[in-house]
């Protein structure tokens, strides 16, 4: 049996790096607390993943899966730097110890310079809205301001309670202070942000005027991954498109070299065509190459392409490659046709998830093309790339009846609350500096809430947890649909339990149970009487009735209201499924 690798700090799966523990995140490893370095520091890359649409939108050449099969795959640095001795309580900066004897650190982690016992990383750090992260200002805190004191500090507990007020830090100069208030931002108003990015250890500090926000290293507001994903659809998954993406750099290089030697770009393109693409007709190659080079400007375009491919799955144009996309559809029963246009079972589905960067303090918007405060990963110079994973699975797509939605929106009560949601969403985005392409009205809230209610019921029947079933909302003037899907990046596919729920009989049963659960909430009457106002973008929704795991929700559990799905007392007119609820649940409205 192989011996223990002393250089290994811990293990992560590729999917965890994309969604939870990417570059810039604080990770509790086996021997220490670390932060993963930017991708410009990565020496090795894993499997190449090709998706032309996402590559076009993100302006990169390719995607690569993080390589996590062996030791030293993902580079990290210790963070926080300050550690506390588990025996004597000595509080010290561990960088000097690590740099003096790296091999000893990798074998034994950080030991106290006084008593040589094992030390653990400090709990407290500071962050800011611009994504900077620093150690907790221990000397500033103990001395209640800037100081030149270099005395030794120790942390101890009085042992009376487990609260912060019984944790104390004392300096050898005699200054001491309780940790009470160490997580309250108002106590750090006089402190300036350090402008540090520990995940880029060789870059200069940035000038930053954002307020310092104290936090604990494992707090949820320390790191929010900024990701983009796309469902692989024809014709972008055709072999020709994949081949173009595979040789994209060769094509660009051939065109440049042709111009350099006095020839035209067209001649360079002809040369590369003959070398790699001769199995395809020249006009077919040119059409595919032209389409690939038209950069996608908005993320909504990616969703529109997916919407068209899913709703036209029977069209021969979209049936050219069934390796990553395969769908089937049955006729809807009469009682569904008023509310839905079609329900499609996607028996084969691939999603590519790409990590762009991260934010701190506030979660990013999943669809916004321009957002401030995002710390983007370094894409590279020679080859522009980003880390990604591919997820193979299955899904159910539900398209709403647009005529019924339009009629529902004309109802006075519905129109009134729809305007409230649009205004609330606008105010929420403006408060964070997000660029809004389109308002989200009651239709979006309806589909989003309906999606959550179904996910909760599907988790009871499909064999998947609610956190494993993800949603994808297709909403604008031309789209009105919801995709509920699941998959795994560690296997070839999923269990098949979700697609089986896509038949009319099973969907009827799921909706009946979902409506029954939504009619009553344990937090009523408070929950049912909540309406959107100001920055509060939720109506009748809470963790007991509508909210699901953050990893499954597309929009951070915002824009939810079960009063738009089922008839609640005093809000019967705003329910889209009012008659269906009456029919399925035998409830008199």
LUMSE-982384 format. One record per atom (N, C-alpha, C): x, y, z; residue in one letter. Coordinates in steps of 0.02 Angstrom, whole numbers, plus 50000, padded with zeros to 5 digits. Example, Ala and Ser with C-alpha at 12.3 -4.5 7.8 and 13.67 -1.06 7.14 Angstrom:
% LUMSE-982384
506604971650390A
506154977550390A
506604983550390A
506424988850354S
506844994750357S
506455000250394S
END
This chain:
% LUMSE-982384
500434994050000X
500005000050000X
500445006250000X
500265011049961X
500665017149956X
500665020950022X
501235023850038X
501285027650101X
500915034250096X
500805037350153X
500445043750156X
500875049250125X
500575053150083X
500935058650050X
500925064750096X
501495066350126X
501525071950172X
501425078650139X
501495078850073X
501405085250038X
500685086750021X
500245081850032X
499535082850014X
499185086450072X
498895092250057X
498535095950108X
497805093850112X
497525091350059X
496825089350059X
496605087249990X
495955085649982X
495695083349919X
495055087249902X
494985088949838X
494385092149813X
494195089049746X
493555088649733X
493315086349668X
493285092249619X
493345090949554X
493315096549506X
492695100749513X
492125097649525X
491495101449531X
491505106049591X
491845104049645X
491895108249704X
492305114549690X
492825113849649X
493245119549632X
492855124649590X
492405122149547X
492015126749505X
491475130249544X
491165126949592X
490575129749624X
490685132349694X
491175129849731X
491225131449802X
491915133549824X
492435130049802X
493105131249827X
493585133149771X
493405138049732X
493825140149677X
494385144849699X
494785147349652X
495315152149669X
495025158049707X
495345159749763X
495105165149805X
494695162949864X
494485156649865X
494095154149921X
494545151749977X
494295151850039X
494655149250096X
494425142150108X
494915137450108X
494755130350114X
495085127550176X
494695124150217X
494975120550275X
495265113950251X
495925113550245X
496255107550221X
496405102950281X
496745097450266X
496895092550319X
497335095550373X
497845099250353X
498335101650402X
498305109150415X
497945112750374X
497955120050381X
497355123050345X
497295129550348X
496805133250308X
497175136650251X
496925135950190X
497275138450131X
496795142050085X
497075145850038X
496685148549983X
496985146149917X
496565144449870X
496795141849805X
497035147649762X
497595146549729X
497895151849688X
497525152749621X
497635158549591X
497345160149526X
497595155149474X
497215154349419X
497385149149370X
498035150649333X
498275156749337X
498925158249306X
499495154749342X
499375152449403X
499875148849442X
499825141249432X
499305138949398X
499215131749389X
499715129149337X
500075123949353X
500555121049306X
500225115949260X
499735112349285X
499415107049246X
498665108449238X
498405106349182X
497685106749169X
497425099749155X
496785098749168X
496485092249156X
496195091649087X
495655087949082X
495325086549018X
495075093048985X
495165093548919X
494915099248881X
494175098448869X
493805103748881X
493075103848871X
492915108948817X
492535106848767X
492375111248711X
491645113248713X
491515119648713X
490845122348706X
490905129148671X
490755129248606X
490865135148565X
490465141248588X
489845140148610X
489435145948629X
489715149448691X
489885145648743X
490165148748803X
490845151748789X
491255148348748X
491915151048731X
491845157648694X
491345158148649X
491225164248612X
490995169848659X
490545168248705X
490275173248751X
490815175748800X
491235171148824X
491735172848874X
492405174948844X
492445174748777X
493045176948741X
493665172948763X
493615166348761X
494175161948776X
494245156848720X
494825153448721X
494955148348670X
494665141648689X
494685140048754X
494475133348776X
494345133348851X
494085127748874X
493985126548945X
494355120148964X
494585119949026X
494925113949050X
494655112149119X
494575105649129X
494365103249194X
494945103649243X
494835105949304X
495385106049354X
495665099049364X
496315098549365X
496645092049372X
496735090649447X
496375085649472X
496375084249544X
496535076949559X
496865073549513X
496985066449522X
497605065049564X
498075069649566X
498715068349599X
498885074049646X
499405072849688X
499645078149732X
499945083749690X
499945089749718X
500225095849688X
499825098149627X
499215095649616X
498835097649557X
498625104949561X
498335106749618X
498065113549626X
498495117249677X
498835122649657X
499275126249703X
498875130449753X
499125130649815X
498795134449868X
499315138149909X
499085143049947X
499505146349997X
499125146450063X
499495146650118X
499175147050183X
498785153550191X
498185153050215X
497785158950233X
497235156750280X
497115160450334X
497475166450355X
498185165050377X
498605170250373X
499305169450392X
499385168850468X
498965172350505X
499015172150578X
498735165750606X
499115162750653X
498925156450684X
498925157250760X
498575152650793X
498525152650866X
498775145950892X
499225146150942X
499475139950971X
498925136551011X
498855130051002X
498335126251036X
498495125151109X
499115126551131X
499305125451201X
499375132051239X
499835136251215X
499975142451253X
499595148551228X
499235147951171X
498835153451146X
499225158851109X
499855157651094X
500265162551058X
499945164150991X
499885170550975X
499585172850913X
500155175550870X
500265172650811X
500855174550772X
500725173750697X
501125177250657X
501115176850584X
501545170850564X
501255166050529X
501595159750514X
502015160050450X
502015165550414X
502375165750350X
503125164650358X
503405167550410X
504125166650421X
504295159350434X
503885155950474X
504005148950490X
503955144650427X
503445145950387X
503345141950326X
503905142950276X
504115149150267X
504645150650219X
505325147950241X
505445147750307X
506085145350332X
506175137850321X
505625134050328X
505685126750321X
505035124050292X
504985124450226X
504365122350192X
504235114950201X
504765110750197X
504675103550205X
504395101750273X
504625105150324X
504375103950391X
503645105850397X
503475111550365X
502765113650365X
502315108550331X
502535106150272X
502135101250235X
502045094750274X
502525093150316X
502495086950354X
502105087750419X
502215093350454X
501915094150520X
501425099950525X
501335103850472X
500935109950473X
501295115350514X
500925119950546X
501225125650581X
501285124050655X
501875125050683X
501995124050754X
502165130650787X
501995131150850X
502105137250889X
502855138650896X
503085144850886X
503805146350893X
504045146150965X
503575146251014X
503765146151084X
503775139051112X
503195135751112X
503135129151143X
503155123451093X
503145125051027X
503195120150973X
502595115450968X
502045117350999X
501435113350991X
501085115350927X
500615111150906X
500245112450843X
499835118950849X
499875123050798X
499475129150796X
498935128550744X
498395132050755X
497835131850707X
497725138850679X
497445139350617X
497335145950587X
496815149950625X
496915156450629X
496455160850664X
495765160750631X
495255161650672X
494575161350646X
494365167550608X
494665173250624X
494415179650600X
494835182350542X
494485185250493X
494815188450436X
494415194850420X
494645198650370X
494255204350346X
494185203850270X
493625206350245X
493495206350173X
493205213250154X
493115214350089X
492775220450067X
492375218850004X
491955223549983X
491515222449926X
491885221949860X
492505224249857X
492905223649796X
493265217049791X
493145212549838X
493435205849834X
494095205049870X
494335210349903X
494965209749940X
494865205650004X
495405202650028X
495375198650088X
496035199150125X
496005200050191X
496605200850231X
496525197350297X
497105196750332X
497075194350400X
496705199250444X
496445196750499X
496145201150549X
496695205750576X
496555212350585X
497065217050609X
497175216350684X
497535211250704X
497595209550775X
497905215250815X
498475217850792X
498805223150830X
498365229450833X
498055231150778X
497605236950777X
497035235950826X
496775229850829X
496195228350872X
496395228850946X
496955225550963X
497155225451034X
497325232351059X
497675236351018X
497895242951039X
497385248451022X
496815246350996X
496265250950981X
496475256550932X
496855254650882X
497075259350831X
497775257750807X
498035261950761X
498695260750734X
499225261050789X
499725256650783X
500245256250834X
500895253950803X
501455255650836X
502115253150816X
502345247450861X
501925245250907X
502105239950954X
502215233450917X
502755229950933X
502925223550904X
502905217950957X
502555219151010X
502535214251065X
502195207751045X
502325202551084X
502015196051073X
501295196151097X
500855193051058X
500145192851076X
499935185751090X
499455185251136X
499185178651153X
498425179151157X
498105173751140X
497375173351144X
497185168251197X
496695170151237X
496475165551290X
495725166551301X
495425161751335X
494715162051351X
494635161851426X
494165165851452X
494025165751524X
493655159451544X
493335156151495X
493015149851509X
492315150251538X
492065156251548X
491405156851578X
490855154951529X
490915157451466X
490425155751414X
490815154551349X
490455152851297X
490775151851232X
490685157851186X
490485163551214X
490375169551174X
491035173151161X
491015177751112X
491615181451095X
491835186051152X
491385188151194X
491565192651249X
492025189251300X
492055182551300X
492495178951345X
493145176851311X
493235178851248X
493875177751214X
494275184251217X
494895183851238X
495315189751247X
495965189051209X
496225194751186X
496885195051156X
497295199951197X
497895197851216X
498315202051259X
499005202651228X
499285208651229X
499955210051204X
500435210351262X
501075208851250X
501575208851303X
501695215851330X
501465220951293X
501535227851318X
501005229551370X
500525225051380X
500005226151429X
499315227651400X
499285229351336X
498645230751304X
498255224251297X
497605224551309X
497175218651302X
496485220951281X
496145216451246X
495465218151223X
495065211751210X
494435211951228X
493985206351214X
493815206151140X
493625200251116X
493435199551046X
492705201451035X
492365203751086X
491675205951078X
491645211751028X
491215211150979X
491155216250927X
491635215350869X
492025209850870X
492525208750817X
492215206850750X
491565205550749X
491225203950686X
490745209450665X
490785215250697X
490325220750681X
490695226050641X
490445227550581X
490795232150535X
490885239150564X
490425241350607X
490465248250633X
491095249350675X
491385243950702X
491985244550743X
492615245150700X
492545244850633X
493125245050589X
493095250950540X
492675255850556X
492585261450510X
493225265550501X
493665265550550X
494285269450546X
494835265650510X
494735259450494X
495245255250462X
495165255350386X
495705255950350X
495685256050277X
495785248950250X
495475247450193X
495555240950162X
496285240150138X
496555234250146X
497255232950128X
497355232350052X
496815230850015X
496875229949943X
497225223549923X
497235218549967X
497605212349954X
497175207049921X
497485203249877X
497195197149849X
497665191449865X
497565187849920X
498025182449938X
498085177049885X
497575176349842X
497615171049792X
498065173149733X
498315179349736X
498825181749688X
499405184549729X
499815180149757X
500315182349806X
500855186849778X
500955187149713X
501495191149684X
501255197749653X
500625199449665X
500375205749637X
500385211249690X
500415217449666X
500425223049713X
499735224149744X
499755227349801X
499125229149834X
498765234549793X
498105234049791X
497705238849754X
497445244249801X
497355250149774X
497045255449814X
496295254249819X
496045253949878X
495335252349888X
495045256749943X
494465259649928X
494135263949976X
493505260950005X
493385254549990X
492795251250018X
492885249950093X
492345249950130X
492405248750203X
492615241550218X
492985240850272X
493225234250294X
492645230550327X
492545224350309X
492015220250338X
492325214350373X
492275213950440X
492545208150476X
492115202050465X
492435196250465X
492065190050454X
492465184350484X
492165178550484X
492515172450503X
492695168750439X
493245165250439X
493515162550377X
493045157450344X
492595154350382X
492125149550354X
491435152350340X
491355158950346X
490705162150336X
490495161750263X
489845161650252X
489585160850184X
489695166950141X
489815172850172X
489895178950131X
490615180150109X
491075175650126X
491775176450108X
491895174950034X
491505170450006X
491635168449936X
490995166349902X
490855169549845X
490305167649801X
490595166449731X
490565160349708X
490825158849641X
490385162149588X
490705165149538X
490355168049481X
490435163049424X
489905159749406X
489925154549355X
489445156149298X
489565153249242X
489105153349186X
489055146149160X
488475144349138X
488385137449114X
487975137549050X
488035132249012X
487655131548950X
487485124248941X
486875123048916X
486665116348898X
486915115048827X
487265109548817X
487545108048750X
486975106148703X
486915109848648X
486355108848602X
486615108648530X
486255105348486X
486415105748414X
486275112948390X
486615115448337X
487155111948301X
487835112948333X
487885116248391X
488525117848421X
488895111648445X
488545106048454X
488895099948475X
489035095348417X
488915097848355X
489095093848296X
489855092948292X
490095087548264X
490815086348259X
491185092048225X
490885095148173X
491215100648138X
491345106548185X
490845108448224X
490925114048270X
491455112448323X
491445106248348X
491955104248397X
492655104448367X
492705102348303X
493345102348270X
493605109448260X
493165114048244X
493365121048237X
493625123748303X
493285122348358X
493515124648423X
494185121448442X
494275115248422X
494895111748437X
495485114848401X
495375117448339X
495915120248299X
495845127848290X
495495131048335X
495375138248328X
496025142148327X
496485140448371X
497125143948372X
497525142648309X
497475136548282X
497825134948219X
497555139248162X
496895140148160X
496575144148108X
496815151448111X
496805154348171X
497005161248180X
497755162148163X
498155157148183X
498875157548169X
499005157148094X
498635152748059X
498725151947986X
498545158347949X
498015161847971X
497825168147940X
498345173547951X
498625173848012X
499145178848026X
499775177547985X
499975171147981X
500585169447944X
500505170847870X
499905169747844X
499775171147773X
499875178547758X
499605182747801X
499675190047792X
500405192147799X
500765189047846X
501465190747857X
501885189347796X
501715184147758X
502105182247699X
501785184847635X
501375190047640X
501115193347581X
500535189947548X
500225185247581X
499635182047552X
499015184547589X
498435182347566X
497805184547597X
497605179847652X
497165182347698X
496895178047751X
496505172147722X
496175173347665X
495785168047632X
496245162247612X
496845163847590X
497315158447571X
497535154547633X
497635158047688X
497805154647750X
497245150147774X
496625152547765X
496045148647785X
495975142447741X
496125143147677X
496095137547631X
496605132247651X
497185134347670X
497715129747690X
497505125747752X
497225129147802X
497025125647863X
496415121147849X
495985123247802X
495405119047783X
495645112447753X
496125112847709X
496375106747676X
496725102147726X
497015105047778X
497405101047826X
496955097547876X
496425100947900X
496025098147955X
495295096847937X
495015100347888X
494285100247878X
494075097547809X
494505094047775X
494355091847706X
493795086747703X
493605083747759X
493045079047760X
492375082547753X
492375089247760X
491755093047757X
491775097647695X
491195099147668X
491155103847612X
491415110647634X
491725114347586X
492025120847603X
491505125747627X
490915125947594X
490405130747615X
490125128947684X
490095122447699X
489865120247765X
490365122447819X
491015121747804X
491525123847850X
491495131447861X
491425135247806X
491415142547812X
490825145047852X
490245141847842X
489645143847879X
489745142547954X
490025136747971X
490135135048042X
490655139748073X
491195141148035X
491725145448061X
491465152648071X
491065155048024X
490785161848030X
490335162348090X
489935157148102X
489485157148159X
489875157048225X
490425153248226X
490825152848287X
491155159548303X
491365163148252X
491735169348263X
491285175348278X
490635174448272X
490175179748292X
490085179448367X
490435183648402X
490435183448475X
489725184648502X
489535180348549X
488905181248585X
488995186648637X
488595191848634X
488685197748677X
488325197148743X
487735193848743X
487335193448804X
487195186148822X
487175184948887X
487035178148911X
486335175848891X
485885180648883X
485205178948862X
485205175348794X
485685177148750X
485725173848685X
485845166348693X
486265164448740X
486395157348752X
485755153848773X
485375156948816X
484745153848838X
484235153448782X
484225158548739X
483755158348682X
483915152548636X
484565151448623X
484775145748581X
484545139148612X
484625138448677X
484415132348711X
483655131548706X
483305136948716X
482565136848714X
482325134448645X
482635137248593X
482445135248525X
482605127948512X
483185125648536X
483385118648524X
482915113848561X
482735115548622X
482305111048661X
481595110948633X
481315116848617X
480625117048592X
480565114548521X
481125114148484X
481115111448416X
481515105048411X
481485101048463X
481895095048465X
481715090048411X
481105090548383X
480905085948329X
481135088348260X
481375094448256X
481635097148193X
482275093548174X
482345091348111X
482955087848090X
483595091848103X
483545098548103X
484135102748115X
484425101348185X
483985099748232X
484205098848301X
484285091448320X
484265087048271X
484335079948285X
484985077048257X
485455081448242X
486065079148208X
486555075648255X
486505076748319X
486975073648365X
486615072048430X
486525065748445X
486145063648505X
486605061348561X
487255062548554X
487715060548606X
487615064648669X
487485071248660X
487415075648718X
486705078448725X
486275077148676X
485605080148680X
485095075448647X
484615073248686X
484095068848660X
483455070248699X
482905071248664X
482285073148697X
481695069348667X
481165068748707X
480545065548684X
479955069048717X
479385068448684X
478805072348706X
478165068548693X
477695068948740X
477035065948732X
476505071548728X
475935069848701X
475385074648697X
475135076348767X
474965082748777X
474715084948842X
473985083148851X
473775081148911X
473055080348924X
472695087048921X
472045086948909X
471665093048899X
471715097848958X
471715095149019X
471715099649077X
472375103249087X
472905101249050X
473545104749054X
473625110149000X
473265109348945X
473395113548886X
473265120948898X
472815122448945X
472675129448960X
473275132748993X
473675128949029X
474225131749068X
474915130649036X
474995125049000X
475635123348971X
475575122148896X
476115123448860X
476125121948789X
476415115048776X
476915113148815X
477215106448808X
477625104748869X
477695098248881X
478145095648932X
478615090648897X
479255092048898X
479755088148860X
480225084548909X
480325078248898X
480795074348937X
481465074248900X
481985076848931X
482655076948900X
483045071048930X
483085065748893X
483385059548918X
484145059748917X
484425064248878X
485155064948876X
485325072348873X
485735074548920X
485875081648927X
486585082548953X
486925087548926X
487585089348952X
487605096848966X
487835098449025X
487915105449045X
488665106749057X
488905112349031X
489595114449044X
489565120449092X
489885119749149X
489905125049199X
490615127949202X
490655134549195X
491295138049191X
491355142849250X
491955143049280X
492085147849334X
492425154049305X
492105159849313X
492375166149288X
492785169749341X
492565169349403X
492885173049457X
492475172349520X
492465177549561X
492095177249624X
491925184249649X
491465184449695X
491305190649732X
491335189049806X
491375194249845X
491315193449918X
490755197949943X
490505196550001X
489975200350036X
489295198950006X
489185200149940X
488535199049908X
488585194049852X
488075189949844X
488055185049790X
487945188549723X
488225185949668X
488145189149602X
487465187449571X
487285191149521X
486685189649482X
486855184349429X
486445179149422X
486635173649376X
486605175449302X
486225180649284X
486135182149213X
486425188849191X
486645192949239X
486885199649221X
487545199149183X
487605202949128X
488215202849088X
488755207349117X
488545212749151X
489025217349181X
488855218349255X
489345216749297X
489255217649368X
489895220549398X
489835225449442X
490435227849476X
490655222949530X
491245223949555X
491505220249612X
491675212949599X
491625210649537X
491835203849522X
492595203649513X
492915199049547X
493635197949537X
493705192349486X
493895194049425X
493935189149371X
494595185349374X
494565178949356X
495175174949352X
495595177349293X
496255176249297X
496705177949242X
496645172649188X
496435174549128X
496285169649076X
496915166949042X
497485170149050X
498095167749018X
498265171648956X
498885171148935X
499125175048877X
499175170748814X
499575165348817X
499675161248758X
499025157848737X
498685154948785X
498025151948773X
497545154448825X
497025157748801X
496525160548847X
496045154948866X
496015153348931X
495605147748953X
495315149149023X
494815145249041X
494505145649107X
494355138549131X
494335137449196X
494165130749222X
493425129349216X
493265123049201X
492565121049191X
492475113649207X
491865111649214X
491695104549219X
491105103249173X
491045097049150X
490455095149111X
490035090449153X
489385091649152X
488915087749192X
488445084149146X
488425077549150X
487985073449108X
487375071349149X
486795072149120X
486205070349159X
485575070149117X
485025072249148X
484355071849119X
483945077749144X
483365078949113X
482965084449136X
482255084249110X
481845088749137X
481155089649115X
481055097049099X
480815098449039X
480705105249017X
479955106549013X
479725111949044X
479015113749045X
478935120649014X
478585120948958X
478455127248924X
477755129648941X
477705135848965X
477055138648984X
476685141148922X
476025141348928X
475595143848875X
475625151548875X
475935154348824X
476045161648823X
475395165548818X
474885162848784X
474245166348778X
473905166848846X
473935161348885X
473635161448951X
474015166048998X
474675166148991X
475085170649032X
474915177949017X
474835179648953X
474665186448933X
473995188548961X
473505184048957X
472845185548984X
472865186349060X
473255181949093X
473325182249166X
473625188949187X
474105191449148X
474425197849166X
473965203849159X
473425203049120X
472965208749112X
472485209449171X
472445204349213X
472025204849273X
472275210649317X
471835214949341X
472055220849379X
472495219149439X
472305214249479X
472705212349538X
473385209649517X
473395205649464X
474035202849440X
474485208249413X
474195212849374X
474585218249345X
474885222649400X
474495223749453X
474725227949508X
475325224849543X
475285218349559X
475845215249595X
476435214049547X
476285213349482X
476825212549434X
477255218849431X
476935224649434X
477295230949434X
477715231649497X
477455229149553X
477835229449616X
478465225149611X
478405219249580X
478985214949573X
479505218049526X
479275220949472X
479745224149425X
480115229949459X
479755233949498X
480065239549533X
480545237149587X
480345231949622X
480765229149676X
481415226349647X
481355222749591X
481955219849560X
482405225349534X
482105230649506X
482505236249480X
482885239649537X
482545240749593X
482855244049649X
483415239649679X
483295233149681X
483795228449707X
484425228649664X
484335228549598X
484905228649553X
485285235249556X
484915240749558X
485245247249561X
485645248249625X
485395245349680X
485755245949743X
486425242249742X
486495237549695X
487125233749688X
487515235549625X
487255240349587X
487605242549528X
487565237749470X
487065233449469X
486995228549415X
486655231749355X
486865229749296X
486555232049234X
485945227849219X
485365230949212X
484745227249199X
484585227349125X
484515221649094X
484325221149024X
483565221049016X
483215217849064X
482485217349060X
482205216549130X
481635219649143X
481315218949208X
481045211849217X
481035209649278X
480745203149295X
480075204449329X
479555202349296X
478885203849321X
478575197649353X
477905197649359X
477555192149391X
477635185549354X
477735185649288X
477825179449250X
478465175949273X
479005179649281X
479625176649306X
479525173849376X
479205177649420X
479085175349489X
478665169049489X
478155168849446X
477725162949441X
478135156749421X
478525157349368X
478905151549344X
479435149449395X
479745154349426X
480265152949475X
479975149249536X
479415151649561X
479095148449619X
478835141549601X
478525140849543X
478285134449520X
478855129349515X
479435131749491X
480025127549486X
480235124949555X
480255129449604X
480455127449672X
479975122349702X
479325123549693X
478835118949721X
478905112049690X
479035111649625X
479125105249592X
479765101749615X
480305105549623X
480935102649646X
480855099349714X
480485102749758X
480365099749824X
480005093149819X
479515092649774X
479135086349767X
479535081149729X
479925083349679X
480335078549641X
480845075149685X
481105078849734X
481605075949779X
481305070149819X
480655070249829X
480325064849865X
480245058549823X
480245059349757X
480065053649713X
480625051249668X
481135055349656X
481615053749603X
482245050249627X
482365050449692X
482995047549717X
483545052649723X
483425058849703X
483915064249709X
483725068749767X
484215071849798X
484065076949849X
483865083349813X
483525087749850X
483305094049819X
483895098349799X
484475097549831X
485065101449813X
485385098949748X
485205092849727X
485505089949666X
485095091549604X
484465093849613X
484045095649556X
484095103149546X
484335105149488X
484435112249473X
483895114949427X
483815121449428X
483315124649385X
483665129249335X
483315130349279X
483545135149228X
482925138549201X
482855144949216X
482265148749197X
482375152149130X
481925151049083X
481955154249017X
481405159549015X
481615165849020X
481115171249025X
481335177348986X
480915179348940X
480935186048909X
480305186548866X
480285191248819X
479685192248779X
479515186148736X
480025182048719X
479915176348675X
479985169648710X
480185169648773X
480305163348809X
479875163048872X
479615157248887X
479245156148949X
479285148648965X
479825146648997X
479905139649012X
480375138549070X
480345132349097X
480755130349154X
481075123649138X
481725123049148X
482075116749141X
482305114549210X
482085108649231X
482305105649294X
482735099749275X
483355099749298X
483825094549275X
484305092549331X
484625086949320X
485115084549368X
485655080749331X
486205079649363X
486745076049330X
487335075649377X
487875072749352X
488485071849392X
489085073149348X
489585076549377X
490205077649341X
490695071949352X
490515067349398X
490965061849414X
490765055349380X
490195055349345X
489965049249312X
489775050849240X
489585045649203X
489385046549134X
488675049349128X
488285048949180X
487605051449176X
487265051249243X
486595050849243X
486225050749304X
485815044349309X
485365044149357X
485025037949373X
484395036649332X
484155041649296X
483545040749257X
482905041949295X
482955043349359X
482355044149399X
481975050549386X
482325055549361X
481995061949350X
481565061749287X
481825058949233X
481455058649170X
480805054749178X
480805049549219X
480205045549230X
479635049549259X
479805055249291X
479285059449320X
478985064249269X
479225064049206X
478995068749156X
478385066649117X
478095060849132X
477475058849098X
476895062849125X
476355063149087X
475775067149107X
475485064649174X
475465058049182X
475195055249244X
475615057249305X
476285056549297X
476725058149352X
476725065649367X
476715069849314X
476705077049324X
476065079249359X
475515076049342X
474885077649376X
474935076249450X
475215070549468X
475295068849538X
475775073649573X
476325075349540X
476805080049569X
476485086949582X
476115089349533X
475805095949540X
475275095949595X
474905090549599X
474405090149653X
474735090749721X
475275087049730X
475635087249795X
475955094049806X
476235096949752X
476555103549759X
476045108949777X
475465108749745X
474945113649760X
474695112949832X
474605106749853X
474365105649921X
474855108349973X
475505107249960X
476015109850006X
476025117450005X
475905120449947X
475955127749941X
475355131349970X
474795127949976X
474195131250001X
474275133350074X
474655129550112X
474745130950183X
475485130850201X
475705135850239X
476395136250262X
476385136650338X
476885133650369X
476915133750443X
477025140750470X
477265145250427X
477365152250449X
476775156750433X
476225153850409X
475615157850399X
475335159850467X
475005165750473X
474815170350419X
475355175350398X
475925175550433X
476445180350417X
476705179350346X
476835173050327X
477115171750261X
476635173750205X
476005171850211X
475525172950156X
475355180350147X
475485184450197X
475325191550192X
475915195850170X
476485192650157X
477075196450136X
477015198350063X
477195204650047X
477185207049978X
477855210449963X
478065210649900X
478705213949883X
478675221349898X
479205223949927X
479235231149942X
479965233149949X
480155238449914X
480845240649917X
481325235349891X
481855234049930X
482345229149910X
482125221949924X
481575221149960X
481315214449973X
480965211949910X
481275207249876X
481005205049811X
480595198649817X
480425196649878X
480005190649887X
479315192549913X
478825188449895X
478155189149922X
478035183749973X
477495179849963X
477325174450009X
477805168549997X
478385168950028X
478895163750018X
479355163650079X
479515157650103X
479995156950157X
480315150050151X
480755148350197X
481095141950193X
480635136050207X
480065137350237X
479595131850251X
479185129950190X
479085134550143X
478635133050087X
478955133250018X
479375138150004X
479605139049934X
480365138849925X
480735140849974X
481455141449964X
481795134649965X
482325133949924X
482695127749919X
483435129149928X
483845124049920X
484565124849928X
484835130049880X
485315134149903X
485605139349861X
485945136449799X
486205130349805X
486555127349748X
486065125249693X
485435124349710X
484935122349660X
484575128249629X
484535133749667X
484165139649643X
484595143849597X
484285146249544X
484645150349495X
484735157549518X
484335159749565X
484325166949582X
484345168249657X
484695164049694X
484805165449765X
484185165949806X
483665161949790X
483025162049827X
482705168949828X
482795172749774X
482465179149766X
481905178449714X
481425183049716X
480875183249668X
480445176849673X
480155175749732X
479725170049745X
479075172449776X
478515169049758X
477865170749787X
477365165249770X
477185161249819X
476715155749806X
476005158449794X
475895164749810X
475235167749797X
475095168649723X
475615168149680X
475515168349608X
475395161449578X
475535156349617X
475445149349594X
474785146549618X
474655147049683X
474035144349712X
473635150049743X
472985149349748X
472565154549777X
472635154849853X
472875160349880X
472915161449952X
472345166049973X
472185165750036X
471625169650062X
471755177150050X
471285180450017X
471345187450001X
471735188849937X
472035183749907X
472425184649846X
472225179549793X
471605177449794X
471385172149748X
471465174149674X
471385180549659X
471385182749589X
472085182649558X
472605182549598X
473285182549569X
473545175549554X
473175170449570X
473405163549559X
473335161549485X
473895159549455X
473885157249385X
473535150449379X
473635146149428X
473365139349425X
472715138549467X
472335143849473X
471755143749518X
471275138049502X
471065137449439X
470595132149420X
470915125149425X
471555124649407X
471885118149410X
471965115849483X
472105120349528X
472145118749599X
471465116149624X
470945119449602X
470265117349621X
470115110349597X
470335108849535X
470195102349505X
470625096749535X
471275098149545X
471725092849569X
471675091749645X
471595097249682X
471605096749755X
470915096749787X
470395097349744X
469705097449769X
469605102849821X
469865108849804X
469805114549849X
469325119549818X
468835121649855X
468355126549831X
468625133549842X
468705137349789X
468985144049793X
468415149149792X
END
